[in-house]
Amino acid sequence: MSKDQRQQVAALFDRAAVTYDDVGVELFQPIARRLVAELDPLPGERALDIGCGRGAALFPLARAVGPDATVVGIDLALSMVSTTAADASRLGLTCDVRLGDAQHPDLDPASFDVIASSLVLFFLPDPGAALEAWRALLVDGGRVGISTFGDHSASWKAVDAVFTPFLPPQMADPRTQGEASPFATDAGVEQLLSHAGFGDVRTTTMTLPVRFDDEDHWYRWTWSTGQRRMWESIPAEQHAATRAAAYEQLDRCRDGDGRIGFDQDVRFTLGRR
Ligand SMILES: C[S@@+](CC[C@H](N)C(=O)[O-])C[C@H]1O[C@@H](n2cnc3c(N)ncnc32)[C@H](O)[C@@H]1O
């Protein structure tokens, strides 16, 4: 991914920031909570959340380490940073939320005990080099934890397929990078961490039920996440037909309660400096 594409990712999340993680769908927060639980931050530890978005990992980190500890969140999207900083102060959490590039974080070496990064690494131009840079920010013995997407329900792939013809090939997406991507397997992500110099590398996983009240709830949700890129790449005159085609597929993805959804596998990869 070029620098230009990285700016496109930042601009995409800048547009999504206001409703991101705020339309009543449980996805980012349960994933980030589990990531923080795996990292087990202790009171007083210095914590960093890379690609903090709307604070899904940052806020649990801040609660775990307590008000006197250093907690920093960086993100490349300005609206994410400003909205999350305002949320932190409304919640009474002491966090330093600032603009920063996960590929080249401009932070002091050996200044953190714990680094979390939830659903970010696959957006970066060079994930291996980024992990090396993150390792340098940790003290000896410091822990890193990242979350990435695994597979999701086979039935949902027909919904994804509605958008495939419109997606720009260079648009990095964790679900479309193919089997050659390091993010296709647990071992691939573990290798990224090992090659970056981390030890004690391990993976844990969970399967998360992601559910929507109805088709329109799903539609609002797609606009609130990076998936809004799907809609933005569809010519205006084809929007209504594509939405109707997606709704037809969604109707086939109902659970026993009549809600629409899919089950998402998530992996948590942990390492130590
Ligand atoms: C899928 S969201 C995850 C946000 C948050 N960690 C969460 O779990 O809800 C990806 C986030 O990574 C940020 N991001 C993407 N590329 C980045 C980069 N190069 N540097 C910093 N943040 C980046 C986006 O702006 C967005 O907030």
The ligand as an SDF file (V2000), in Angstrom:
LIG
                    3D

 27 29  0  0  0  0  0  0  0  0999 V2000
  -11.0840   -0.8720   12.0430 C   0  0  0  0  0  0  0  0  0  0  0  0
  -10.6510    0.6210   12.8580 S   0  0  0  0  0  0  0  0  0  0  0  0
  -10.2660    0.0300   14.5060 C   0  0  0  0  0  0  0  0  0  0  0  0
  -10.3360    1.1230   15.5220 C   0  0  0  0  0  0  0  0  0  0  0  0
  -10.2190    0.6480   16.9780 C   0  0  0  0  0  0  0  0  0  0  0  0
   -8.9010    0.0850   17.2430 N   0  0  0  0  0  0  0  0  0  0  0  0
  -11.3190   -0.3410   17.3020 C   0  0  0  0  0  0  0  0  0  0  0  0
  -10.9970   -1.5030   17.6080 O   0  0  0  0  0  0  0  0  0  0  0  0
  -12.4970    0.0360   17.2420 O   0  0  0  0  0  0  0  0  0  0  0  0
   -9.0490    0.9770   12.2060 C   0  0  0  0  0  0  0  0  0  0  0  0
   -8.4540    2.2610   12.7740 C   0  0  0  0  0  0  0  0  0  0  0  0
   -7.0860    2.3460   12.3600 O   0  0  0  0  0  0  0  0  0  0  0  0
   -6.8200    3.6720   12.0020 C   0  0  0  0  0  0  0  0  0  0  0  0
   -5.6560    3.6640   11.0950 N   0  0  0  0  0  0  0  0  0  0  0  0
   -5.5920    3.1590    9.8420 C   0  0  0  0  0  0  0  0  0  0  0  0
   -4.3510    3.3330    9.3540 N   0  0  0  0  0  0  0  0  0  0  0  0
   -3.6210    3.9510   10.3240 C   0  0  0  0  0  0  0  0  0  0  0  0
   -2.2750    4.3970   10.4400 C   0  0  0  0  0  0  0  0  0  0  0  0
   -1.4060    4.2600    9.4400 N   0  0  0  0  0  0  0  0  0  0  0  0
   -1.8920    4.9810   11.5950 N   0  0  0  0  0  0  0  0  0  0  0  0
   -2.7590    5.1480   12.6280 C   0  0  0  0  0  0  0  0  0  0  0  0
   -4.0440    4.7500   12.5730 N   0  0  0  0  0  0  0  0  0  0  0  0
   -4.4680    4.1580   11.4480 C   0  0  0  0  0  0  0  0  0  0  0  0
   -8.1060    4.1660   11.3680 C   0  0  0  0  0  0  0  0  0  0  0  0
   -8.1830    5.5750   11.3080 O   0  0  0  0  0  0  0  0  0  0  0  0
   -9.1410    3.5340   12.2890 C   0  0  0  0  0  0  0  0  0  0  0  0
   -9.4370    4.3570   13.3820 O   0  0  0  0  0  0  0  0  0  0  0  0
  1  2  1  0
  2  3  1  0
  2 10  1  0
  3  4  1  0
  4  5  1  0
  5  6  1  0
  5  7  1  0
  7  8  2  0
  7  9  1  0
 10 11  1  0
 11 12  1  0
 11 26  1  0
 12 13  1  0
 13 14  1  0
 13 24  1  0
 14 15  1  0
 14 23  1  0
 15 16  2  0
 16 17  1  0
 17 18  1  0
 17 23  2  0
 18 19  1  0
 18 20  2  0
 20 21  1  0
 21 22  2  0
 22 23  1  0
 24 25  1  0
 24 26  1  0
 26 27  1  0
M  CHG  2   2   1   9  -1
M  END
$$$$
